[in-house]
Amino acid sequence: IKTLRVTQSQQTHCDVMQTIGTSEETVAFTDVLVNGMLFLHNLDVTNYVEIGTTTTDYPIKLKAGEFAFIRLNTGKTLYAKANTAAIVLRAVQYPN
């Protein structure tokens, strides 16, 4: 078992549960001024979701139930699009 340590510039985080449809959507964050570590979890039991930082380009794919930790560069916007039906995406963002 590994321990994950993240240095934060703010003592806060943003935890959102957002329904993502089959059209591209921006994942909305509040309260975090500088992007940092990001935990993404596809809560759907059937459909996958595609995620990226450039509109129409989704290099990240989370199948049903999958999750990922990534570092989001400052100034980047996160876009997501579900496969065949809307899914719920949990996104927890920690400041840099």
VEXZATOR-539963 format. One record per atom (N, C-alpha, C, O): atom name; z, y, x; residue in three letters; residue number from 1. Coordinates in nm, 4 decimals, padded with zeros to 6 digits. Layout:
<atoms>
   atom         c3         c2         c1   res     n
     CA          Z          Y          X   ala   NUM
...
</atoms>
This chain:
<atoms>
   atom         c3         c2         c1   res     n
      N    00.0000   -00.1171    00.0851   ile     1
     CA    00.0000    00.0000    00.0000   ile     1
      C    00.0000    00.1232    00.0895   ile     1
      O    00.0800    00.1349    00.1823   ile     1
      N   -00.0905    00.2136    00.0598   lys     2
     CA   -00.1024    00.3390    00.1338   lys     2
      C   -00.0403    00.4522    00.0535   lys     2
      O   -00.0384    00.4487   -00.0695   lys     2
      N    00.0098    00.5510    00.1231   thr     3
     CA    00.0638    00.6708    00.0606   thr     3
      C   -00.0362    00.7830    00.0779   thr     3
      O   -00.0908    00.8018    00.1866   thr     3
      N   -00.0605    00.8571   -00.0277   leu     4
     CA   -00.1509    00.9708   -00.0232   leu     4
      C   -00.0686    01.0977   -00.0173   leu     4
      O    00.0110    01.1247   -00.1072   leu     4
      N   -00.0873    01.1769    00.0891   arg     5
     CA   -00.0188    01.3053    00.1021   arg     5
      C   -00.1235    01.4155    00.0967   arg     5
      O   -00.2238    01.4119    00.1680   arg     5
      N   -00.0985    01.5122    00.0118   val     6
     CA   -00.1919    01.6225   -00.0072   val     6
      C   -00.1173    01.7527    00.0146   val     6
      O   -00.0155    01.7777   -00.0501   val     6
      N   -00.1676    01.8370    00.1063   thr     7
     CA   -00.1099    01.9692    00.1269   thr     7
      C   -00.1658    02.0617    00.0199   thr     7
      O   -00.2873    02.0709    00.0023   thr     7
      N   -00.0770    02.1302   -00.0516   gln     8
     CA   -00.1179    02.2185   -00.1596   gln     8
      C   -00.0837    02.3630   -00.1267   gln     8
      O    00.0211    02.3918   -00.0689   gln     8
      N   -00.1745    02.4541   -00.1647   ser     9
     CA   -00.1484    02.5964   -00.1475   ser     9
      C   -00.0714    02.6513   -00.2674   ser     9
      O   -00.0065    02.7553   -00.2560   ser     9
      N   -00.0773    02.5845   -00.3802   gln    10
     CA   -00.0034    02.6217   -00.5004   gln    10
      C    00.0828    02.5023   -00.5414   gln    10
      O    00.0465    02.3879   -00.5142   gln    10
      N    00.1925    02.5269   -00.6043   gln    11
     CA    00.2770    02.4185   -00.6533   gln    11
      C    00.2461    02.3932   -00.8008   gln    11
      O    00.3334    02.4067   -00.8866   gln    11
      N    00.1233    02.3569   -00.8288   thr    12
     CA    00.0792    02.3308   -00.9653   thr    12
      C   -00.0370    02.2342   -00.9617   thr    12
      O   -00.0886    02.2028   -00.8545   thr    12
      N   -00.0779    02.1876   -01.0752   his    13
     CA   -00.1970    02.1064   -01.0885   his    13
      C   -00.2516    02.1264   -01.2296   his    13
      O   -00.1859    02.1871   -01.3141   his    13
      N   -00.3704    02.0760   -01.2542   cys    14
     CA   -00.4331    02.0868   -01.3847   cys    14
      C   -00.4705    01.9466   -01.4297   cys    14
      O   -00.5459    01.8780   -01.3607   cys    14
      N   -00.4197    01.9032   -01.5430   asp    15
     CA   -00.4436    01.7689   -01.5967   asp    15
      C   -00.5111    01.7843   -01.7319   asp    15
      O   -00.4479    01.8277   -01.8283   asp    15
      N   -00.6409    01.7487   -01.7401   val    16
     CA   -00.7158    01.7640   -01.8647   val    16
      C   -00.7720    01.6306   -01.9114   val    16
      O   -00.8071    01.5444   -01.8308   val    16
      N   -00.7797    01.6155   -02.0423   met    17
     CA   -00.8474    01.5021   -02.1044   met    17
      C   -00.9605    01.5660   -02.1849   met    17
      O   -00.9366    01.6376   -02.2820   met    17
      N   -01.0835    01.5388   -02.1429   gln    18
     CA   -01.1971    01.6063   -02.2045   gln    18
      C   -01.2962    01.5040   -02.2558   gln    18
      O   -01.3322    01.4095   -02.1855   gln    18
      N   -01.3402    01.5238   -02.3797   thr    19
     CA   -01.4458    01.4384   -02.4346   thr    19
      C   -01.5775    01.4848   -02.3753   thr    19
      O   -01.6138    01.6021   -02.3846   thr    19
      N   -01.6484    01.3908   -02.3143   ile    20
     CA   -01.7771    01.4189   -02.2510   ile    20
      C   -01.8857    01.3507   -02.3328   ile    20
      O   -01.8830    01.2291   -02.3517   ile    20
      N   -01.9806    01.4290   -02.3809   gly    21
     CA   -02.0901    01.3747   -02.4608   gly    21
      C   -02.2081    01.3320   -02.3753   gly    21
      O   -02.1993    01.3286   -02.2526   gly    21
      N   -02.3186    01.2995   -02.4415   thr    22
     CA   -02.4378    01.2510   -02.3723   thr    22
      C   -02.5263    01.3644   -02.3204   thr    22
      O   -02.6303    01.3392   -02.2596   thr    22
      N   -02.4857    01.4874   -02.3440   ser    23
     CA   -02.5517    01.6038   -02.2833   ser    23
      C   -02.4592    01.6566   -02.1743   ser    23
      O   -02.3370    01.6462   -02.1856   ser    23
      N   -02.5163    01.7124   -02.0705   glu    24
     CA   -02.4375    01.7635   -01.9579   glu    24
      C   -02.3326    01.8647   -02.0036   glu    24
      O   -02.3604    01.9530   -02.0848   glu    24
      N   -02.2117    01.8499   -01.9498   glu    25
     CA   -02.1022    01.9408   -01.9802   glu    25
      C   -02.0310    01.9797   -01.8519   glu    25
      O   -02.0311    01.9049   -01.7541   glu    25
      N   -01.9707    02.0970   -01.8533   thr    26
     CA   -01.8867    02.1408   -01.7425   thr    26
      C   -01.7455    02.0903   -01.7680   thr    26
      O   -01.6932    02.1049   -01.8785   thr    26
      N   -01.6835    02.0307   -01.6661   val    27
     CA   -01.5442    01.9886   -01.6773   val    27
      C   -01.4597    02.1126   -01.6538   val    27
      O   -01.4685    02.1755   -01.5484   val    27
      N   -01.3774    02.1477   -01.7526   ala    28
     CA   -01.3026    02.2727   -01.7499   ala    28
      C   -01.1649    02.2548   -01.6883   ala    28
      O   -01.0885    02.1677   -01.7299   ala    28
      N   -01.1331    02.3373   -01.5892   phe    29
     CA   -01.0012    02.3391   -01.5264   phe    29
      C   -00.9392    02.4765   -01.5455   phe    29
      O   -01.0096    02.5774   -01.5501   phe    29
      N   -00.8078    02.4799   -01.5565   thr    30
     CA   -00.7361    02.6065   -01.5623   thr    30
      C   -00.6174    02.5973   -01.4685   thr    30
      O   -00.5778    02.4874   -01.4297   thr    30
      N   -00.5619    02.7072   -01.4324   asp    31
     CA   -00.4381    02.7163   -01.3532   asp    31
      C   -00.4531    02.6799   -01.2062   asp    31
      O   -00.3574    02.6959   -01.1305   asp    31
      N   -00.5684    02.6318   -01.1629   val    32
     CA   -00.5876    02.5986   -01.0216   val    32
      C   -00.6867    02.6992   -00.9643   val    32
      O   -00.8020    02.7048   -01.0070   val    32
      N   -00.6410    02.7789   -00.8671   leu    33
     CA   -00.7240    02.8857   -00.8125   leu    33
      C   -00.8199    02.8380   -00.7048   leu    33
      O   -00.9303    02.8913   -00.6933   leu    33
      N   -00.7808    02.7391   -00.6257   val    34
     CA   -00.8632    02.6886   -00.5156   val    34
      C   -00.8789    02.5381   -00.5322   val    34
      O   -00.7801    02.4648   -00.5360   val    34
      N   -01.0047    02.4917   -00.5423   asn    35
     CA   -01.0297    02.3486   -00.5602   asn    35
      C   -00.9671    02.2672   -00.4483   asn    35
      O   -00.9522    02.3155   -00.3360   asn    35
      N   -00.9310    02.1449   -00.4791   gly    36
     CA   -00.8730    02.0538   -00.3802   gly    36
      C   -00.8996    01.9108   -00.4210   gly    36
      O   -01.0114    01.8767   -00.4595   gly    36
      N   -00.7974    01.8260   -00.4132   met    37
     CA   -00.8110    01.6859   -00.4515   met    37
      C   -00.8285    01.6746   -00.6025   met    37
      O   -00.7712    01.7512   -00.6800   met    37
      N   -00.9093    01.5770   -00.6417   leu    38
     CA   -00.9422    01.5590   -00.7814   leu    38
      C   -00.9347    01.4110   -00.8153   leu    38
      O   -00.9975    01.3289   -00.7485   leu    38
      N   -00.8589    01.3764   -00.9179   phe    39
     CA   -00.8501    01.2401   -00.9690   phe    39
      C   -00.9303    01.2355   -01.0976   phe    39
      O   -00.9038    01.3124   -01.1900   phe    39
      N   -01.0284    01.1458   -01.1046   leu    40
     CA   -01.1128    01.1308   -01.2231   leu    40
      C   -01.0953    00.9900   -01.2778   leu    40
      O   -01.0961    00.8933   -01.2016   leu    40
      N   -01.0792    00.9775   -01.4105   his    41
     CA   -01.0592    00.8476   -01.4718   his    41
      C   -01.1388    00.8414   -01.6023   his    41
      O   -01.1159    00.9204   -01.6938   his    41
      N   -01.2317    00.7475   -01.6094   asn    42
     CA   -01.3095    00.7246   -01.7312   asn    42
      C   -01.2245    00.6375   -01.8234   asn    42
      O   -01.2043    00.5196   -01.7945   asn    42
      N   -01.1752    00.6922   -01.9322   leu    43
     CA   -01.0860    00.6201   -02.0230   leu    43
      C   -01.1592    00.5370   -02.1279   leu    43
      O   -01.0954    00.4724   -02.2110   leu    43
      N   -01.2920    00.5379   -02.1249   asp    44
     CA   -01.3686    00.4603   -02.2223   asp    44
      C   -01.3653    00.3114   -02.1870   asp    44
      O   -01.3487    00.2755   -02.0705   asp    44
      N   -01.3810    00.2257   -02.2868   val    45
     CA   -01.3792    00.0806   -02.2640   val    45
      C   -01.5191    00.0208   -02.2607   val    45
      O   -01.5346   -00.0986   -02.2351   val    45
      N   -01.6217    00.1027   -02.2863   thr    46
     CA   -01.7586    00.0506   -02.2924   thr    46
      C   -01.8573    00.1270   -02.2055   thr    46
      O   -01.9344    00.0657   -02.1317   thr    46
      N   -01.8565    00.2576   -02.2128   asn    47
     CA   -01.9622    00.3397   -02.1535   asn    47
      C   -01.9227    00.4014   -02.0200   asn    47
      O   -01.8051    00.4254   -01.9926   asn    47
      N   -02.0247    00.4266   -01.9374   tyr    48
     CA   -02.0000    00.4932   -01.8095   tyr    48
      C   -02.0255    00.6418   -01.8220   tyr    48
      O   -02.0841    00.6887   -01.9196   tyr    48
      N   -01.9800    00.7156   -01.7208   val    49
     CA   -02.0014    00.8593   -01.7136   val    49
      C   -02.0563    00.8914   -01.5753   val    49
      O   -02.0163    00.8308   -01.4760   val    49
      N   -02.1482    00.9873   -01.5697   glu    50
     CA   -02.2044    01.0333   -01.4429   glu    50
      C   -02.1482    01.1722   -01.4145   glu    50
      O   -02.1333    01.2543   -01.5050   glu    50
      N   -02.1170    01.1973   -01.2861   ile    51
     CA   -02.0504    01.3215   -01.2471   ile    51
      C   -02.1172    01.3789   -01.1231   ile    51
      O   -02.1565    01.3049   -01.0329   ile    51
      N   -02.1300    01.5117   -01.1191   gly    52
     CA   -02.1867    01.5775   -01.0028   gly    52
      C   -02.1456    01.7234   -00.9959   gly    52
      O   -02.0732    01.7731   -01.0822   gly    52
      N   -02.1927    01.7914   -00.8921   thr    53
     CA   -02.1618    01.9333   -00.8750   thr    53
      C   -02.2855    02.0213   -00.8879   thr    53
      O   -02.2776    02.1432   -00.8731   thr    53
      N   -02.3991    01.9594   -00.9155   thr    54
     CA   -02.5239    02.0330   -00.9374   thr    54
      C   -02.5809    01.9867   -01.0704   thr    54
      O   -02.5865    01.8667   -01.0974   thr    54
      N   -02.6224    02.0791   -01.1517   thr    55
     CA   -02.6762    02.0428   -01.2820   thr    55
      C   -02.7906    01.9418   -01.2683   thr    55
      O   -02.8778    01.9585   -01.1830   thr    55
      N   -02.7906    01.8402   -01.3492   thr    56
     CA   -02.8860    01.7276   -01.3557   thr    56
      C   -02.8832    01.6350   -01.2339   thr    56
      O   -02.9690    01.5474   -01.2233   thr    56
      N   -02.7893    01.6508   -01.1432   asp    57
     CA   -02.7771    01.5621   -01.0266   asp    57
      C   -02.6364    01.5031   -01.0270   asp    57
      O   -02.5388    01.5743   -01.0037   asp    57
      N   -02.6261    01.3720   -01.0536   tyr    58
     CA   -02.4965    01.3068   -01.0713   tyr    58
      C   -02.4796    01.1901   -00.9737   tyr    58
      O   -02.5077    01.0759   -01.0102   tyr    58
      N   -02.4350    01.2156   -00.8524   pro    59
     CA   -02.4206    01.1074   -00.7554   pro    59
      C   -02.2988    01.0173   -00.7777   pro    59
      O   -02.2884    00.9116   -00.7154   pro    59
      N   -02.2067    01.0578   -00.8659   ile    60
     CA   -02.0871    00.9776   -00.8918   ile    60
      C   -02.1025    00.9112   -01.0278   ile    60
      O   -02.1361    00.9765   -01.1267   ile    60
      N   -02.0774    00.7799   -01.0317   lys    61
     CA   -02.0843    00.7047   -01.1567   lys    61
      C   -01.9532    00.6292   -01.1730   lys    61
      O   -01.9141    00.5516   -01.0859   lys    61
      N   -01.8855    00.6523   -01.2851   leu    62
     CA   -01.7626    00.5798   -01.3164   leu    62
      C   -01.7890    00.4909   -01.4369   leu    62
      O   -01.8128    00.5390   -01.5476   leu    62
      N   -01.7843    00.3605   -01.4134   lys    63
     CA   -01.7997    00.2671   -01.5238   lys    63
      C   -01.6747    00.2724   -01.6111   lys    63
      O   -01.5750    00.3347   -01.5746   lys    63
      N   -01.6809    00.2068   -01.7265   ala    64
     CA   -01.5682    00.2056   -01.8199   ala    64
      C   -01.4410    00.1641   -01.7476   ala    64
      O   -01.4368    00.0595   -01.6828   ala    64
      N   -01.3363    00.2473   -01.7591   gly    65
     CA   -01.2072    00.2169   -01.6989   gly    65
      C   -01.1931    00.2510   -01.5520   gly    65
      O   -01.0823    00.2445   -01.4987   gly    65
      N   -01.3005    00.2869   -01.4848   glu    66
     CA   -01.2935    00.3158   -01.3407   glu    66
      C   -01.2368    00.4543   -01.3143   glu    66
      O   -01.2371    00.5414   -01.4013   glu    66
      N   -01.1875    00.4727   -01.1907   phe    67
     CA   -01.1334    00.6012   -01.1483   phe    67
      C   -01.1719    00.6270   -01.0037   phe    67
      O   -01.2136    00.5361   -00.9319   phe    67
      N   -01.1573    00.7528   -00.9617   ala    68
     CA   -01.1912    00.7906   -00.8246   ala    68
      C   -01.1076    00.9110   -00.7829   ala    68
      O   -01.0696    00.9938   -00.8657   ala    68
      N   -01.0796    00.9193   -00.6525   phe    69
     CA   -01.0206    01.0380   -00.5906   phe    69
      C   -01.1288    01.1019   -00.5056   phe    69
      O   -01.1907    01.0344   -00.4233   phe    69
      N   -01.1525    01.2304   -00.5243   ile    70
     CA   -01.2489    01.3027   -00.4416   ile    70
      C   -01.1894    01.4388   -00.4067   ile    70
      O   -01.0933    01.4834   -00.4695   ile    70
      N   -01.2464    01.5033   -00.3074   arg    71
     CA   -01.2094    01.6408   -00.2751   arg    71
      C   -01.3255    01.7286   -00.3186   arg    71
      O   -01.4394    01.7088   -00.2764   arg    71
      N   -01.2952    01.8258   -00.4035   leu    72
     CA   -01.3965    01.9167   -00.4559   leu    72
      C   -01.3947    02.0450   -00.3743   leu    72
      O   -01.2913    02.1110   -00.3645   leu    72
      N   -01.5083    02.0805   -00.3159   asn    73
     CA   -01.5166    02.2024   -00.2365   asn    73
      C   -01.4922    02.3261   -00.3228   asn    73
      O   -01.5277    02.3294   -00.4406   asn    73
      N   -01.4316    02.4264   -00.2626   thr    74
     CA   -01.4057    02.5522   -00.3305   thr    74
      C   -01.5368    02.6136   -00.3784   thr    74
      O   -01.6368    02.6136   -00.3067   thr    74
      N   -01.5345    02.6648   -00.4986   gly    75
     CA   -01.6523    02.7290   -00.5546   gly    75
      C   -01.7471    02.6352   -00.6263   gly    75
      O   -01.8459    02.6808   -00.6839   gly    75
      N   -01.7202    02.5057   -00.6247   lys    76
     CA   -01.8075    02.4085   -00.6907   lys    76
      C   -01.7653    02.3889   -00.8355   lys    76
      O   -01.6468    02.3941   -00.8684   lys    76
      N   -01.8629    02.3665   -00.9202   thr    77
     CA   -01.8406    02.3348   -01.0605   thr    77
      C   -01.8667    02.1867   -01.0792   thr    77
      O   -01.9578    02.1310   -01.0179   thr    77
      N   -01.7870    02.1228   -01.1637   leu    78
     CA   -01.8023    01.9805   -01.1891   leu    78
      C   -01.8763    01.9617   -01.3215   leu    78
      O   -01.8363    02.0162   -01.4244   leu    78
      N   -01.9858    01.8829   -01.3175   tyr    79
     CA   -02.0641    01.8523   -01.4362   tyr    79
      C   -02.0514    01.7039   -01.4666   tyr    79
      O   -02.0404    01.6219   -01.3754   tyr    79
      N   -02.0530    01.6692   -01.5963   ala    80
     CA   -02.0422    01.5295   -01.6354   ala    80
      C   -02.1324    01.5030   -01.7556   ala    80
      O   -02.1591    01.5913   -01.8370   ala    80
      N   -02.1788    01.3764   -01.7636   lys    81
     CA   -02.2636    01.3348   -01.8752   lys    81
      C   -02.2373    01.1875   -01.9039   lys    81
      O   -02.2457    01.1041   -01.8137   lys    81
      N   -02.2054    01.1550   -02.0299   ala    82
     CA   -02.1802    01.0166   -02.0687   ala    82
      C   -02.3122    00.9415   -02.0878   ala    82
      O   -02.4177    01.0020   -02.1069   ala    82
      N   -02.3038    00.8101   -02.0824   asn    83
     CA   -02.4211    00.7246   -02.0927   asn    83
      C   -02.4785    00.7218   -02.2346   asn    83
      O   -02.5695    00.7994   -02.2639   asn    83
      N   -02.4296    00.6363   -02.3226   thr    84
     CA   -02.4893    00.6217   -02.4555   thr    84
      C   -02.4023    00.6737   -02.5691   thr    84
      O   -02.4501    00.6900   -02.6813   thr    84
      N   -02.2762    00.6996   -02.5412   ala    85
     CA   -02.1848    00.7560   -02.6407   ala    85
      C   -02.0788    00.8369   -02.5680   ala    85
      O   -02.0551    00.8164   -02.4490   ala    85
      N   -02.0156    00.9280   -02.6387   ala    86
     CA   -01.9131    01.0134   -02.5785   ala    86
      C   -01.7986    00.9302   -02.5216   ala    86
      O   -01.7635    00.8254   -02.5758   ala    86
      N   -01.7414    00.9781   -02.4124   ile    87
     CA   -01.6264    00.9137   -02.3485   ile    87
      C   -01.5170    01.0183   -02.3321   ile    87
      O   -01.5415    01.1376   -02.3494   ile    87
      N   -01.3973    00.9738   -02.2990   val    88
     CA   -01.2894    01.0665   -02.2631   val    88
      C   -01.2685    01.0559   -02.1130   val    88
      O   -01.2437    00.9473   -02.0605   val    88
      N   -01.2785    01.1683   -02.0446   leu    89
     CA   -01.2591    01.1762   -01.9000   leu    89
      C   -01.1260    01.2451   -01.8724   leu    89
      O   -01.1014    01.3561   -01.9195   leu    89
      N   -01.0412    01.1784   -01.7961   arg    90
     CA   -00.9174    01.2434   -01.7502   arg    90
      C   -00.9470    01.2979   -01.6121   arg    90
      O   -00.9943    01.2252   -01.5247   arg    90
      N   -00.9195    01.4255   -01.5923   ala    91
     CA   -00.9416    01.4897   -01.4629   ala    91
      C   -00.8145    01.5629   -01.4243   ala    91
      O   -00.7694    01.6532   -01.4948   ala    91
      N   -00.7571    01.5228   -01.3113   val    92
     CA   -00.6379    01.5883   -01.2607   val    92
      C   -00.6767    01.6568   -01.1309   val    92
      O   -00.7182    01.5911   -01.0354   val    92
      N   -00.6633    01.7887   -01.1272   gln    93
     CA   -00.7025    01.8666   -01.0100   gln    93
      C   -00.5800    01.9249   -00.9430   gln    93
      O   -00.4955    01.9869   -01.0075   gln    93
      N   -00.5715    01.9040   -00.8121   tyr    94
     CA   -00.4641    01.9595   -00.7304   tyr    94
      C   -00.5247    02.0666   -00.6420   tyr    94
      O   -00.6338    02.0460   -00.5890   tyr    94
      N   -00.4588    02.1804   -00.6237   pro    95
     CA   -00.5142    02.2861   -00.5403   pro    95
      C   -00.5193    02.2443   -00.3937   pro    95
      O   -00.4450    02.1568   -00.3492   pro    95
      N   -00.6079    02.3086   -00.3212   asn    96
     CA   -00.6276    02.2793   -00.1795   asn    96
      C   -00.5076    02.3144   -00.0981   asn    96
      O   -00.5080    02.2957    00.0236   asn    96
</atoms>
